[in-house]
Amino acid sequence: MEGTKTLKQAKIGEKVTVVKLTGEGAVKRRIMDMGITKGTEIFVRKVAPLGDPVEVTVRGYELSLRKADAEMIAVR
């Protein structure tokens, strides 16, 4: 998909929209249970010095995601 990237690639201060979730089974289910579903807006608040974790705001609450999980979230 043109213009898409993963949440891991998003910059601090950027507001992105979820396009697709990759991954399988329990991991995908856990991400969806956190409120990250297709069409959800995510604001990237902070990224730790080594890139892990990524701190985001989703649906009005703050959430920290591992790099591996952020790679499974396609955004634009």
Secondary structure by P-SEA (a helix, b strand, c coil): cccccccccccccbbbbbcccccccaaaaaaaaacccccbbbbbccccccccbbbbbcccbbbbbcaaaaaacccc
